[in-house]
Amino acid sequence: QVQLVESGGGLVQAGGSLRLSCAASGIQFRIYTMGWYRQAPGKQRELVAAITSGYSTKYADSVKGRFTISRDNAKNTVYLQMNSLKPEDTAVYYCNAENRMFNRDYWGQGTQVTVSS
């Protein structure tokens, strides 16, 4: 059974930092592209950051220079370090595991991040 379990969300003041973690089980973690998405109330889910099996990364323009995605294949975990948080970063953050070769796509349950002004 595949599980992606996010943690690390919470309430923080603008300018603060949070680190999200997503622990994966039931998949061959190292061959998956891992991503963080977010969805704010009334908005579509959007990609925040992703890291491939080869450690290439990409970021949404809105978070470049503030967020950093990383992965630890030994721990089957992907992280999102979020610095200089802004109220517009408030959303539910979801972890995603994707492998296009095998047509696999999995989601976590989400973790709330709230940034107060």
ABEGO torsion letter per residue (X at the ends): XBBBBBBGBEBBBBGBBBBBBBBBBGBBAAABBBBBBBBBBGBBBBBABBBBAAGBBBBBAAABGABBBBBBAAAGBBBBBBBGBBAAABBBBBBBBBBAAAGBBBBBAEBBBBBBX
